[in-house]
Every structure is written in structure tokens, then in C-alpha cells.
Amino acid sequence: MKPTPEHNERIAKMTFAAVYPHYVKKVESKGRTVEELHEVMHWLTGFDTKKLQELIDENATFEAFFKNANINPNATLITGVICGYRIEEIENPLTKQVRYLDKLVDELTKGKKMEKILRK
């Protein structure tokens, strides 16, 4: 499945603050911690816990969130299917970055070891 321009626009305008509680609930329901979630987010974006909270407080869109991120060079090693989309086939850079984050959260909830999630 390929994301449409409308899908990409919807992703760009979605706020990180709206999605973050779902990430927390998902990881905690599977026995993982918020600290592990933050470690994964830090690896992908370079944002520490303080910066994540600032972005939540600012109600930053995913477009603003990833505009200021320092994406890990190994993020390109994140492959597979998430939400029905094959990550390596997504052409829109922002949509791809959001799906990277979704995939990392998914791997965390599935019990993968942190060194595998962080592509070490």
C-alpha cells in the first residue's frame, strides 16, 4: 500500500501530543517502561525527555517534531511493515520518519531486545 498525498498531509498535521499517550499506554500494557520508550525516541530523534515534554507542551505537529529532529543515520535500517505500509517503499520523508517511530514502538512492545531495536 502506498501513502496518498492526503495521508501524508494528515500525518504532517497530527500532533505528537495526541499520539504520545497512545505510545505510553501501548508500551506499558506490554510490560515495557516509559524510560525505554524515551530511549527509543532519543535514539531516533536525538530528543531527550525534557525536549519531548517541550514538544508535547507546544502541541507540536509531527511536521515540526521531525523538522527539529536529528535522525539517527542507522534509521534506514528500520524496515518491514507497519500500519499496512512497507517502510522502505514510503517516498515521503516525513511519513517515513513517523513510520520509523511507529515501528520502533511496535518492536518495543513485541519484546525485542533494546540492542536489536536500536540497530546495534
C-alpha positions as CSV (number, residue, x, y, z in Angstrom):
1,M,0.0,0.0,0.0
2,K,1.3,3.5,-0.9
3,P,0.5,6.5,1.2
4,T,-1.6,9.1,-0.7
5,P,-0.8,12.8,-0.6
6,E,-3.9,13.2,1.7
7,H,-2.5,10.6,4.0
8,N,0.9,12.4,4.1
9,E,-0.8,15.7,4.9
10,R,-2.8,14.1,7.7
11,I,0.3,12.7,9.2
12,A,2.2,16.0,9.0
13,K,-0.6,17.9,10.8
14,M,-1.2,15.3,13.5
15,T,0.3,16.4,16.8
16,F,2.9,14.5,18.7
17,A,1.0,15.3,22.0
18,A,-2.1,13.5,20.6
19,V,-0.1,10.3,19.8
20,Y,2.3,10.2,22.7
21,P,-0.2,8.9,25.3
22,H,-1.0,6.0,23.0
23,Y,2.6,5.1,22.7
24,V,2.9,5.2,26.5
25,K,-0.2,3.1,27.0
26,K,0.9,0.6,24.4
27,V,4.4,0.0,25.8
28,E,3.2,-0.1,29.5
29,S,0.4,-2.6,28.6
30,K,3.1,-4.9,27.3
31,G,5.4,-4.6,30.3
32,R,7.8,-2.1,28.9
33,T,8.6,1.3,30.5
34,V,8.3,4.9,29.6
35,E,12.1,5.2,30.1
36,E,12.6,2.5,27.4
37,L,10.1,4.4,25.1
38,H,12.2,7.6,25.7
39,E,15.4,5.7,24.9
40,V,14.0,4.6,21.6
41,M,12.7,8.1,20.8
42,H,16.1,9.6,21.8
43,W,17.9,7.1,19.5
44,L,15.7,8.0,16.5
45,T,15.4,11.8,17.0
46,G,18.1,12.9,19.4
47,F,15.4,14.4,21.7
48,D,15.9,13.9,25.5
49,T,12.9,13.6,27.9
50,K,12.9,17.3,28.6
51,K,12.7,18.1,24.9
52,L,9.9,15.6,24.3
53,Q,7.9,17.2,27.1
54,E,8.5,20.7,25.5
55,L,7.2,19.3,22.2
56,I,4.2,17.9,23.9
57,D,3.5,21.2,25.8
58,E,3.9,23.1,22.5
59,N,1.4,20.8,20.8
60,A,3.9,20.3,18.0
61,T,2.8,18.7,14.8
62,F,4.8,15.7,13.5
63,E,6.0,18.1,10.8
64,A,7.5,20.4,13.5
65,F,8.6,17.4,15.6
66,F,10.7,15.8,12.9
67,K,11.9,19.2,11.4
68,N,13.9,19.7,14.6
69,A,15.0,16.1,15.0
70,N,18.5,14.8,14.4
71,I,17.5,11.5,12.8
72,N,19.9,8.6,13.6
73,P,21.8,7.6,10.5
74,N,21.0,4.0,11.2
75,A,17.3,4.7,10.9
76,T,17.5,3.5,7.3
77,L,18.0,0.0,8.8
78,I,14.4,0.1,10.1
79,T,12.4,-2.0,7.6
80,G,9.3,-4.0,7.4
81,V,5.5,-3.3,7.5
82,I,3.8,-1.0,9.9
83,C,0.2,0.1,9.7
84,G,-0.1,-1.6,6.3
85,Y,2.8,0.3,4.8
86,R,6.2,-1.2,3.9
87,I,8.6,1.4,5.4
88,E,11.3,1.1,2.8
89,E,8.8,1.9,0.0
90,I,7.5,5.1,1.6
91,E,8.7,8.0,-0.5
92,N,7.6,11.0,1.6
93,P,10.4,11.6,4.1
94,L,8.2,12.8,6.9
95,T,5.7,9.9,6.6
96,K,8.7,7.6,6.6
97,Q,10.1,9.1,9.8
98,V,6.8,8.8,11.6
99,R,6.5,5.2,10.5
100,Y,10.1,4.6,11.8
101,L,8.9,5.8,15.2
102,D,5.8,3.6,15.0
103,K,7.9,0.6,14.0
104,L,10.3,1.1,16.9
105,V,7.4,1.4,19.4
106,D,6.0,-1.8,17.9
107,E,9.2,-3.6,18.3
108,L,9.5,-2.4,21.9
109,T,6.0,-3.8,22.6
110,K,6.8,-7.1,21.0
111,G,9.6,-7.7,23.5
112,K,12.5,-7.2,21.2
113,K,15.8,-6.6,23.0
114,M,16.9,-3.0,23.1
115,E,20.1,-3.6,21.2
116,K,18.1,-5.0,18.3
117,I,15.6,-2.2,18.3
118,L,18.5,0.4,18.3
119,R,20.2,-1.4,15.4
120,K,23.4,-2.1,17.3
